[in-house]
């Protein structure tokens, strides 16, 4: 298993739902370790567009970097992601930020993410959930925090409810499905 960090962002539609759904979908990449809070940020570059909600998920995975990227792209497509213009608005954007101590420098996969140390909306949620995260050369990501301190981000909320709320919701859904099955069977 390798510890990986994935950045999530959305600025179209129900942003928090897109990010929350992506977190749930990322559970099939391995074991979810931590999920950051949501952070609202202004877009960087590209056309005029709405503010983003950003978060970071840390997973322990046995997927190879390319497989992890492919799963991220699949999740984006499932949420209506269309790549029309660089840095344009999007329903969902997933980026592989870190993959253990490995590096990749392909046209479509660069790990560590080449601009993450320049973006507070990546560093702050990443350090929230992985305080001792480091680049493959051993440089701690906290070393870059001062350089992005002037960038505005606003912590908004938790991406996922606490475990008790999630279990209670799962129980309600399961009981509802059982009741529907029983009523359907009784009517036939």
N, C-alpha and C positions, 0 to 999 in steps of 0.2 A: 504494500500500500504506500502511496505517495500523498503527501499533504499538498493540496492545491487551493488557490484562491481564485474566485471568479467574481468579476465586477458586473453589476446589473444596473441598467438604466432604462427609464421610460419617460417620454414626454407627450405621448398621444393617448387619447382615450382615458380609461380608468387606470391611471398610472400605478396606484398601489395594488390593484388587483393583478395587473400584468406582472409586477415584481413578485408579489406573493405566489402567484401561480408558477412562476419560474423557479422560485425556491422549492416549491413542492416537486416540480419536475426534476430538479437537480438531485433529489434524493435517490434517483435510480442510477446515479453515477458512482455511488459508493455510500459512505457514511457521512451524513451532515455533522460537522463538528460544531460550527457556530454560524449564526446569521446576525449581521449587524442591524442597527437601527436604520431607518430611512433618513436620507439627507436630501433636502431640496436645494438645487443649484441652478444658476443661470447657465444657458448653453454657451459653449465655447466654439467659436468659428461657425461656418455655415450660414444659412439664411436665417432671417428673423423667425423665432419659434418660441414655444412655451418652455417654461422651466422644467427641469428634469427631476425625477426622484431617482436617487442612487442608493445602492446597498452593496455589500460584499458578503459572499458565502464562502466558507472554508469547508472543504470536503477532504476526506481520506478516500482515495480512489485507486483502483487497480487498472483503470483505463490508461492507455498511452496518451500522450499530449494530443496527438492528431485525433484520436477517438473522442477525447473530451471536447475538443473544438467542434467536431462533427455533431456531437450531442447538443452543444450550445446552439449551433446554427439550426438544428432541427427544432429546438424549443422556440427560437426566434420565429421561424416559419410558422409554427403552430399558433403563434400569437399575431400573425398578420404582418410580420416584418417585411417591408419592401425596401430594397436598396436602390433608391432613385438618384440620390446625390450624396457626395461625401459630406459628412457631418450634418446631414439633414435630419428632420424630425423622425422619430421611430416609436413604434409601439413597445418594442423591447430590444435591448442591446445587451449581449452577454460577451464578456471578454475574459479570456484566460489570462490572469495577471501573473501568477506564480505557479510553478509546477516543481515542488521540491527544490532541489539545487540544480535542476536541469535548465538548459537553454535551448531555444529553437530560433532559427533565423530564416524561415521560409517566407515566400511572398505573402501568404495568407495566415501565417502563424509565427508570431514573434513573442518569445517568452524569455525573460520577464517582459511584460507589456512595456513597449518603448517609452510611453509618455506618463506612466503612472506616478513617477517621482515628481512630476511637474504639476500634478492635479490634486488639490486638497480633497475634492469629492471622491477620489479613489483612496488616498492615503488615510484620511480620517476614519472612514468605516473599516478599512482593512486593519488599521492599528487597534480599533475598538475590539475586533474579534481575534486578532493575532498580534498581540503587542510586541512579540520578539521576532516578527517576520523580517527576513533579510533577503537581499539579492544573492544570487548564486556565488558571488565573490565574497560573501560574508558581511557586506555593508548593511547595517541595520536600517530599516526604512524610517525609523524615528529620526535618523540623521537628516532627512529631507523635509521634515515638518516645518522648520523655521522658514524655509524657502517658499512655502506656499501659504504661510500664515495670513497674508493679506487677501487671499481669495475668499469670497463669501460662500459659506455653506450654512444651512440651518437644519439642525437635527429635528425631525418631525415626529416620528413614532417608531414603534417596533414593527418589523415586517410581519412577524408571525405571532399569534397569541401564545401565552405561556402554555406549558405542557398540559396542565389541568384543564384549561379551556379547550384545547385541541381534543383531548380525550373525551370530554363531555360532549363536544360537537359530534365526534365520531360515534359515540353511543346513541345520540339522538337520531342521527342519520341511519344507523343500523336498525334501531327499533322501528323507525318509520318504514324502512324497506321490508322488515318482517311483517309489520301490520298490513302493508299493501299486499304482500304475498298471501297472507292468511285470508284477507277479505276477498281477494281474487279467487283463491281456492274455494272459499265458502260459497261464493256466488255461482261457481260452475257446478 
